[in-house]
Amino acid sequence: MNSVELFSGAGGLAKGLELSGFKHSALIENNKHAYASLCANFDDRKVFFGDVRDFNLETLTNIDLVAGGPPCQPFSLGGKHQADRDQRDMFPSAIHAIKCLKPKAFIFENVKGLLRQTFADYFEYILLRLTYPSFDAELTSDWQQHLDELRSVNQLSGSLVKYNVQSKLINAANYGVPQNRDRVIIVGIRSDLEYTWLFPPETHSVDRLFWDMYVTGEYWERHKICKLERPLIDRSIEAKIFKLTKKYGKLEPALMPRQTVRDALIHLPDPQSNHGIKDHLFHDGAKIYPGHTGSILDAPSKTIKAGDHGVPGGENMIRFSDGSVRYLTVLEAKRLQTFPDNFVIKGVWGEAMRQIGNAVPVLLAESMGHELIKTMHSPSFVDRRKNNYLLCR
């Protein structure tokens, strides 16, 4: 299965899709450091540096999947919330690629902020544009006028290329990523293929993590934490234990436990020790203040972010049980985003952390990729009209 990835960043989505079985025909990125990271981890002959709007899509053939994470800053809860008014809004370019390449499927990822009520009409517009990528607006129309036209597009010609589009807010922690990371995933399947996409079922739960911690103690035993060093069971925890045992009885929750920071960083040496690992270097200066408290060790981490004005240290710190904090190393941040340890992130610490914060968790991408592969290999997934589509002009 051949894929092309727009707005590739450091390659989290690309790596996950590669692990699931996709072969990349092109990876496109306009940040020089992220481009260098892509070249270090993928076939550099397939990596292209520059604006996706300047890439000649006509050089690509037989593309099964278009993927990418359009820049999230226009919709980020911590950003300026300018949506379509933000020049970094690249959804129009993503839609143009779908129109030109007519892939069997596409998958895009973006921040939870895309679902803000103030963006509701524009989000509807994005979904309808992805549904009917070849239904362009008139030159004199703005997107609101085009939205009105798209809302009635079913009354128009049935010859339009159409995609069955679904979107879902997903927490990566429920798929084994050791990080609370809410993201909107948008998936489209070309309608002539007559297959309905189903998001993969969640595999991990907070109930099971709590069960392993406070009902069986398995979590602490696995990490060799003696009883004296475990958290005290106060009334609030006792109440949760009661609710959990009432809910499940003596049967443990079916899903696997959510992964914690401690789970992710297991077997890593202290970054201040003489370990010789290049991307596991200690960075001094971490401090706690309101809204800047770090991620506790025995829970999934906070969402690692890139930030609009640099790396936000609160999300990139570990908070230990004694109250001390320190910054994550690049290697630790990679693990929280489920990159392989040998995945190379180019640039100094701050730039590397920005790339990691912008990335799609590899494990989440791999899970979505496996489901897409399964969908495309289904007997009912028949491409009966693949020779009837026109090439992009």
C-alpha positions as CSV (number, residue, x, y, z in Angstrom):
1,M,0.0,0.0,0.0
2,N,1.5,3.3,-1.1
3,S,1.1,6.5,0.9
4,V,2.1,10.1,0.7
5,E,2.4,12.2,3.8
6,L,1.8,16.0,4.0
7,F,3.2,18.1,6.8
8,S,5.3,15.2,8.0
9,G,7.0,16.9,10.9
10,A,9.6,14.6,12.6
11,G,7.7,11.5,11.3
12,G,5.6,10.1,14.1
13,L,2.6,9.4,11.9
14,A,4.9,8.3,9.1
15,K,6.7,5.8,11.3
16,G,3.5,4.3,12.7
17,L,2.1,3.9,9.2
18,E,5.3,2.3,8.0
19,L,5.2,-0.2,10.9
20,S,1.7,-1.1,10.0
21,G,2.6,-1.9,6.4
22,F,2.4,1.3,4.3
23,K,5.2,2.3,1.9
24,H,5.9,6.0,1.6
25,S,6.1,7.4,-1.9
26,A,6.7,10.9,-0.5
27,L,7.2,12.7,2.8
28,I,6.8,16.5,2.6
29,E,8.0,19.0,5.3
30,N,9.0,22.6,5.3
31,N,10.8,22.9,8.6
32,K,14.6,22.3,8.1
33,H,15.1,20.5,11.4
34,A,12.1,18.2,11.0
35,Y,13.3,17.6,7.4
36,A,16.7,16.6,8.7
37,S,15.0,14.2,11.2
38,L,12.9,12.6,8.3
39,C,16.1,12.1,6.2
40,A,17.8,10.4,9.2
41,N,15.0,7.9,9.6
42,F,13.4,7.3,6.2
43,D,14.6,7.0,2.6
44,D,15.9,10.5,2.0
45,R,15.1,10.1,-1.7
46,K,11.4,10.2,-0.8
47,V,11.7,13.2,1.6
48,F,11.0,16.6,0.1
49,F,11.9,20.0,1.7
50,G,9.5,22.8,1.1
51,D,5.9,24.1,1.2
52,V,3.4,21.4,0.3
53,R,1.7,23.9,-2.0
54,D,4.8,23.9,-4.1
55,F,5.1,20.1,-4.4
56,N,4.1,18.7,-7.8
57,L,1.5,16.1,-6.9
58,E,1.4,14.9,-10.6
59,T,4.7,13.1,-10.0
60,L,2.9,10.6,-7.8
61,T,0.9,7.6,-9.0
62,N,-1.0,4.7,-7.5
63,I,-1.4,6.4,-4.1
64,D,-3.6,4.4,-1.7
65,L,-3.4,6.7,1.3
66,V,-2.9,10.4,1.9
67,A,-1.9,11.2,5.5
68,G,-0.8,14.1,7.6
69,G,-1.2,16.4,10.5
70,P,-2.1,19.9,9.2
71,P,-0.5,22.5,11.4
72,C,-2.5,22.7,14.6
73,Q,-1.7,26.2,15.7
74,P,-4.8,27.8,14.1
75,F,-7.0,25.5,16.3
76,S,-4.9,24.9,19.4
77,L,-6.5,25.7,22.8
78,G,-3.2,27.4,23.7
79,G,-2.9,29.3,20.4
80,K,-4.6,32.4,18.9
81,H,-7.7,30.5,17.7
82,Q,-7.8,32.2,14.3
83,A,-8.8,29.0,12.3
84,D,-9.4,29.9,8.6
85,R,-7.9,33.4,9.2
86,D,-4.6,31.9,10.2
87,Q,-2.1,31.6,7.3
88,R,-0.9,28.3,8.8
89,D,-4.3,26.7,8.1
90,M,-3.2,23.9,5.7
91,F,-6.5,22.0,5.4
92,P,-7.1,23.6,2.0
93,S,-3.8,22.1,0.8
94,A,-4.8,18.7,2.3
95,I,-8.1,18.8,0.4
96,H,-6.3,19.8,-2.8
97,A,-4.1,16.7,-2.5
98,I,-7.2,14.4,-2.1
99,K,-8.7,16.0,-5.1
100,C,-5.6,15.5,-7.2
101,L,-4.5,12.0,-6.1
102,K,-7.9,10.5,-5.5
103,P,-6.5,8.0,-2.9
104,K,-8.5,5.1,-1.6
105,A,-8.3,6.6,1.8
106,F,-6.9,9.5,3.9
107,I,-6.2,10.1,7.5
108,F,-5.5,13.4,9.2
109,E,-4.8,14.3,12.8
110,N,-5.3,17.6,14.6
111,V,-5.8,19.1,18.1
112,K,-8.9,18.9,20.3
113,G,-9.3,22.6,19.8
114,L,-10.6,22.0,16.3
115,L,-13.9,21.0,18.0
116,R,-14.3,24.3,19.8
117,Q,-17.8,25.7,19.4
118,T,-16.4,28.8,17.7
119,F,-14.9,26.6,15.0
120,A,-18.1,24.5,14.5
121,D,-19.0,25.9,11.1
122,Y,-15.4,25.7,9.8
123,F,-15.0,22.2,11.1
124,E,-18.2,21.2,9.2
125,Y,-16.8,23.0,6.2
126,I,-13.5,20.9,6.4
127,L,-15.5,17.6,6.7
128,L,-17.7,18.5,3.7
129,R,-14.7,19.6,1.6
130,L,-13.1,16.3,2.4
131,T,-16.3,14.5,1.5
132,Y,-16.5,16.3,-1.9
133,P,-12.9,17.3,-2.6
134,S,-13.6,18.1,-6.3
135,F,-16.5,20.4,-5.6
136,D,-14.6,23.7,-5.7
137,A,-15.9,27.1,-4.7
138,E,-16.5,29.9,-7.2
139,L,-13.7,32.4,-7.4
140,T,-16.0,35.0,-5.9
141,S,-17.1,32.8,-3.0
142,D,-15.8,32.8,0.5
143,W,-15.8,29.6,2.6
144,Q,-19.1,30.5,4.3
145,Q,-20.8,30.7,0.9
146,H,-19.1,27.5,-0.2
147,L,-20.3,25.8,3.0
148,D,-23.9,26.6,2.1
149,E,-23.4,25.1,-1.4
150,L,-21.8,22.0,0.1
151,R,-24.7,21.5,2.5
152,S,-26.9,20.9,-0.6
153,V,-24.4,19.1,-2.7
154,N,-26.4,15.9,-2.6
155,Q,-28.9,17.6,-4.9
156,L,-26.2,18.0,-7.5
157,S,-24.6,15.6,-10.0
158,G,-23.8,12.2,-8.7
159,S,-20.6,12.1,-10.8
160,L,-18.6,13.9,-8.0
161,V,-15.8,12.0,-6.3
162,K,-17.0,11.4,-2.8
163,Y,-15.5,10.1,0.4
164,N,-17.2,8.6,3.4
165,V,-15.7,10.7,6.2
166,Q,-15.7,10.0,9.9
167,S,-14.0,12.0,12.7
168,K,-13.5,11.0,16.3
169,L,-11.9,12.6,19.4
170,I,-9.4,10.0,20.7
171,N,-7.2,9.9,23.8
172,A,-3.9,8.3,22.8
173,A,-3.6,6.9,26.4
174,N,-6.5,4.5,25.5
175,Y,-4.3,2.9,22.8
176,G,-1.2,2.3,25.0
177,V,0.5,5.6,24.6
178,P,1.9,6.7,28.1
179,Q,0.4,10.2,27.6
180,N,-2.9,11.9,28.0
181,R,-3.2,13.2,24.5
182,D,-6.6,14.1,23.0
183,R,-6.6,14.4,19.3
184,V,-9.1,14.6,16.5
185,I,-8.6,11.8,13.9
186,I,-10.3,12.3,10.5
187,V,-10.6,9.3,8.2
188,G,-12.1,9.1,4.8
189,I,-12.7,6.1,2.5
190,R,-13.5,6.7,-1.2
191,S,-17.3,5.9,-1.5
192,D,-17.1,3.8,-4.7
193,L,-15.1,1.2,-2.6
194,E,-18.3,0.6,-0.5
195,Y,-16.6,0.0,2.8
196,T,-17.4,1.6,6.1
197,W,-14.5,2.6,8.3
198,L,-14.5,1.6,11.9
199,F,-12.1,3.1,14.4
200,P,-10.0,0.5,16.1
201,P,-11.3,-0.4,19.6
202,E,-9.5,1.0,22.6
203,T,-7.0,-1.3,24.2
204,H,-6.1,0.3,27.5
205,S,-8.1,1.8,30.4
206,V,-7.7,3.9,33.5
207,D,-9.8,1.3,35.4
208,R,-7.3,-1.4,34.8
209,L,-4.4,0.8,35.8
210,F,-6.1,1.7,39.0
211,W,-7.0,-2.0,39.6
212,D,-3.4,-3.0,39.2
213,M,-2.3,-0.2,41.5
214,Y,-4.7,-0.5,44.4
215,V,-6.7,-3.8,44.1
216,T,-4.0,-6.3,43.2
217,G,-0.8,-4.2,43.7
218,E,0.6,-5.7,40.5
219,Y,1.8,-2.4,39.2
220,W,4.0,-1.7,42.1
221,E,5.3,-5.3,42.2
222,R,6.2,-5.1,38.6
223,H,8.3,-2.0,39.3
224,K,9.7,-3.4,42.5
225,I,8.3,-0.6,44.6
226,C,8.1,-1.7,48.2
227,K,4.9,-1.0,50.3
228,L,6.6,1.7,52.3
229,E,7.3,3.7,49.1
230,R,3.8,3.3,47.6
231,P,1.2,6.1,47.8
232,L,-0.9,6.1,50.9
233,I,-4.5,4.9,50.4
234,D,-6.7,7.8,51.6
235,R,-10.4,8.0,51.7
236,S,-10.7,9.2,48.1
237,I,-8.7,6.1,46.9
238,E,-10.8,3.8,49.2
239,A,-14.0,5.2,47.6
240,K,-12.6,4.5,44.1
241,I,-11.6,1.0,45.1
242,F,-15.1,0.3,46.4
243,K,-16.7,1.6,43.1
244,L,-14.2,-0.4,41.0
245,T,-14.8,-3.7,42.9
246,K,-18.5,-3.1,42.8
247,K,-18.3,-2.6,39.0
248,Y,-16.1,-5.6,38.2
249,G,-16.5,-7.9,41.2
250,K,-13.5,-10.3,41.4
251,L,-12.9,-10.1,37.6
252,E,-10.2,-7.7,36.5
253,P,-11.1,-5.1,33.9
254,A,-10.8,-6.6,30.4
255,L,-8.5,-4.0,28.8
256,M,-4.8,-3.5,29.5
257,P,-3.7,-0.8,32.0
258,R,-2.9,2.6,30.8
259,Q,0.8,3.1,30.6
260,T,2.5,5.5,33.0
261,V,5.6,7.7,32.8
262,R,7.3,5.1,35.0
263,D,6.3,2.3,32.6
264,A,7.7,4.3,29.6
265,L,11.0,5.2,31.2
266,I,11.7,1.8,32.7
267,H,15.4,0.7,32.5
268,L,16.6,4.2,31.5
269,P,19.6,5.4,33.6
270,D,19.6,8.6,35.5
271,P,20.4,11.3,32.9
272,Q,23.0,12.8,35.2
273,S,24.9,9.5,35.3
274,N,27.7,8.6,33.0
275,H,25.6,6.6,30.5
276,G,26.9,7.6,27.1
277,I,23.4,8.0,25.5
278,K,23.5,11.0,23.2
279,D,19.8,12.1,23.5
280,H,19.5,11.4,27.2
281,L,21.2,14.5,28.5
282,F,20.2,16.4,31.7
283,H,18.8,19.9,31.3
284,D,18.8,22.1,34.4
285,G,16.4,24.8,35.4
286,A,13.1,23.0,35.9
287,K,10.8,24.8,38.4
288,I,7.3,24.4,39.7
289,Y,4.8,27.3,39.7
290,P,1.0,27.6,39.1
291,G,0.0,25.9,35.9
292,H,3.6,24.6,35.5
293,T,3.7,21.4,37.6
294,G,5.0,18.6,35.4
295,S,3.8,15.0,34.9
296,I,3.6,12.7,37.9
297,L,5.6,9.5,37.6
298,D,2.8,7.0,38.2
299,A,0.2,8.2,35.6
300,P,0.2,8.9,31.9
301,S,2.1,12.1,31.2
302,K,0.5,15.4,30.4
303,T,0.2,16.2,26.7
304,I,3.7,17.0,25.4
305,K,3.4,20.2,23.4
306,A,5.5,22.3,21.0
307,G,4.1,25.6,22.2
308,D,3.5,28.8,20.2
309,H,6.5,30.5,21.7
310,G,8.9,27.7,22.5
311,V,8.7,24.6,24.7
312,P,6.2,24.8,27.6
313,G,8.2,23.2,30.4
314,G,5.2,22.3,32.5
315,E,4.3,19.6,30.0
316,N,7.9,18.6,29.5
317,M,8.8,17.9,33.2
318,I,8.7,14.9,35.4
319,R,7.4,15.4,39.0
320,F,8.7,12.8,41.4
321,S,7.0,11.5,44.6
322,D,9.3,13.7,46.7
323,G,8.1,16.8,45.0
324,S,11.2,17.4,42.9
325,V,11.0,18.0,39.2
326,R,13.3,17.9,36.2
327,Y,13.0,18.4,32.5
328,L,12.5,15.4,30.2
329,T,15.4,14.3,28.1
330,V,14.9,13.9,24.3
331,L,15.0,10.1,24.8
332,E,12.3,10.3,27.5
333,A,10.1,12.5,25.4
334,K,10.5,10.1,22.5
335,R,9.4,7.2,24.7
336,L,6.3,9.2,25.9
337,Q,5.4,9.6,22.2
338,T,6.3,5.9,21.6
339,F,9.1,6.6,19.1
340,P,11.6,3.8,18.9
341,D,14.8,4.6,21.0
342,N,16.9,4.6,17.8
343,F,14.7,7.1,16.1
344,V,16.8,10.2,15.4
345,I,15.5,13.7,16.2
346,K,17.8,16.4,14.8
347,G,18.4,19.7,16.5
348,V,19.3,21.0,20.0
349,W,17.1,20.1,23.0
350,G,14.5,22.8,22.5
351,E,14.1,22.2,18.8
352,A,14.0,18.4,19.3
353,M,11.3,18.8,22.0
354,R,9.3,21.0,19.6
355,Q,9.4,18.3,16.9
356,I,8.4,15.6,19.4
357,G,5.6,17.8,20.8
358,N,4.2,18.3,17.3
359,A,4.3,14.6,16.4
360,V,1.6,11.9,16.3
361,P,2.4,9.1,18.8
362,V,3.9,6.3,16.8
363,L,1.8,3.6,18.5
364,L,-1.5,5.5,17.8
365,A,-0.5,5.9,14.2
366,E,0.4,2.2,13.9
367,S,-3.0,1.2,15.4
368,M,-4.8,3.4,12.9
369,G,-2.6,2.1,10.1
370,H,-3.3,-1.6,10.9
371,E,-7.0,-0.8,10.8
372,L,-6.7,0.9,7.5
373,I,-4.7,-2.0,6.1
374,K,-7.3,-4.4,7.3
375,T,-10.0,-2.3,5.8
376,M,-8.3,-2.1,2.4
377,H,-7.7,-5.9,2.3
378,S,-11.3,-6.6,3.1
379,P,-13.1,-8.7,0.4
380,S,-15.8,-6.0,0.3
381,F,-13.2,-3.3,-0.4
382,V,-13.4,-3.5,-4.2
383,D,-12.0,-0.7,-6.3
384,R,-14.4,-1.0,-9.3
385,R,-13.9,2.5,-10.7
386,K,-10.2,3.0,-10.3
387,N,-9.6,3.4,-14.0
388,N,-12.4,6.0,-14.4
389,Y,-10.9,8.8,-12.4
390,L,-9.4,11.8,-14.2
391,L,-5.9,12.9,-13.4
392,C,-5.4,16.1,-11.6
393,R,-5.1,19.1,-13.9
